[in-house]
Amino acid sequence: MFKKLALRLRKENKAVNENISCPIEHSGNEFMDGLTKKAVKLYEKECDIKNFSKLVLSNPENTSHNDLVKDLFDDGVADPFIDEKLSLLSDNKKFLRDLGLL
């Protein structure tokens, strides 16, 4: 459905740049604009679900992420789950400024 709408909009509305076309451009038809936006949202939702499912259903025996985290901690990266480190972060002026809290 999304592909058909995108093709139709490309034919009706020539894009500003001939190499790039935007299926969300206003066509002048309010119904088509609403339908296109809804189709884009559904397509994005479907992609999000696929990517999340791929991530969740990945190999549970693959524990390489644990090794990467251990290597980071060995290299001196602060463990955010240690209370002392949390208190240091809460008093860190640069960190608070970066968050926009100062």
Backbone torsions as a table, in degrees:
resi	resn	phi	psi	omega
1	MET	NA	-45.3	-179.8
2	PHE	-62.3	-42.3	-178.9
3	LYS	-63.8	-40.4	179.4
4	LYS	-64.1	-42.6	179.3
5	LEU	-64.8	-42.2	-179.9
6	ALA	-63.7	-42.0	178.3
7	LEU	-63.4	-42.5	-179.2
8	ARG	-64.3	-43.3	179.4
9	LEU	-66.9	-34.4	177.3
10	ARG	-63.6	-39.5	-179.9
11	LYS	-69.9	-41.6	-177.5
12	GLU	-73.5	-42.8	-176.5
13	ASN	-114.7	107.5	174.6
14	LYS	-69.0	130.2	-178.4
15	ALA	-67.4	160.6	178.5
16	VAL	-60.6	-45.8	177.3
17	ASN	-103.9	129.7	-175.5
18	GLU	-65.8	-24.4	179.5
19	ASN	-83.0	-20.9	-176.2
20	ILE	-122.7	130.2	174.9
21	SER	-127.4	147.1	-177.2
22	CYS	-116.0	115.4	-178.2
23	PRO	-71.8	-7.8	-177.7
24	ILE	-96.4	-1.4	178.9
25	GLU	-57.6	146.5	-179.2
26	HIS	-70.0	129.2	-178.7
27	SER	-97.0	-6.2	-176.0
28	GLY	91.4	-15.3	178.3
29	ASN	-102.8	111.6	-175.2
30	GLU	-61.6	-38.1	179.5
31	PHE	-63.6	-45.0	-179.4
32	MET	-66.5	-38.5	178.4
33	ASP	-62.2	-45.4	178.6
34	GLY	-63.7	-41.8	-179.8
35	LEU	-66.0	-39.3	179.4
36	THR	-65.4	-45.0	179.0
37	LYS	-61.4	-41.1	178.8
38	LYS	-65.0	-40.2	179.4
39	ALA	-64.8	-39.4	179.0
40	VAL	-65.1	-43.6	178.8
41	LYS	-62.5	-41.5	178.1
42	LEU	-64.9	-40.5	178.5
43	TYR	-63.5	-44.9	178.8
44	GLU	-63.4	-40.0	178.8
45	LYS	-63.1	-42.8	179.3
46	GLU	-62.7	-41.7	178.3
47	CYS	-64.4	-42.2	178.3
48	ASP	-60.9	-43.4	-179.7
49	ILE	-64.0	-43.1	179.4
50	LYS	-62.6	-45.7	-178.9
51	ASN	-66.3	-40.7	179.1
52	PHE	-65.6	-42.8	179.2
53	SER	-62.4	-40.4	178.5
54	LYS	-62.3	-40.5	179.7
55	LEU	-67.9	-45.0	-177.7
56	VAL	-68.9	-38.2	-176.0
57	LEU	-91.4	14.4	178.8
58	SER	-67.6	171.6	-174.1
59	ASN	-60.5	114.8	-178.7
60	PRO	-71.5	-18.3	178.8
61	GLU	-81.5	-11.1	179.5
62	ASN	-78.8	106.8	-178.3
63	THR	-111.6	26.4	-178.6
64	SER	-63.4	-27.6	179.3
65	HIS	-64.2	-34.0	177.4
66	ASN	-65.0	-39.6	177.8
67	ASP	-65.0	-39.9	179.0
68	LEU	-63.7	-42.7	178.9
69	VAL	-65.1	-41.8	178.8
70	LYS	-61.8	-41.7	177.8
71	ASP	-62.3	-39.4	178.0
72	LEU	-63.2	-44.4	179.8
73	PHE	-65.6	-35.7	177.5
74	ASP	-67.0	-29.7	179.3
75	ASP	-81.8	0.2	175.5
76	GLY	102.6	6.2	176.9
77	VAL	-70.7	136.5	-176.4
78	ALA	-70.2	132.7	175.5
79	ASP	-77.3	116.7	-174.7
80	PRO	-71.3	-7.5	-176.9
81	PHE	-97.8	2.4	176.8
82	ILE	-91.5	130.2	-174.4
83	ASP	-57.8	-39.4	-179.2
84	GLU	-63.4	-39.3	-179.8
85	LYS	-68.4	-37.1	177.7
86	LEU	-63.5	-41.2	179.5
87	SER	-66.5	-35.9	176.8
88	LEU	-64.4	-41.6	178.7
89	LEU	-65.9	-36.9	-178.1
90	SER	-69.2	-22.5	178.2
91	ASP	-99.1	-1.0	-176.7
92	ASN	-79.0	111.0	-176.3
93	LYS	-63.2	-41.3	-179.6
94	LYS	-64.3	-42.4	179.6
95	PHE	-62.5	-45.5	-179.8
96	LEU	-66.1	-36.2	176.7
97	ARG	-66.3	-40.8	178.7
98	ASP	-62.6	-33.4	178.2
99	LEU	-79.1	-9.9	-179.7
100	GLY	82.0	20.0	-178.8
101	LEU	-92.1	-7.9	177.2
102	LEU	-118.6	NA	NA
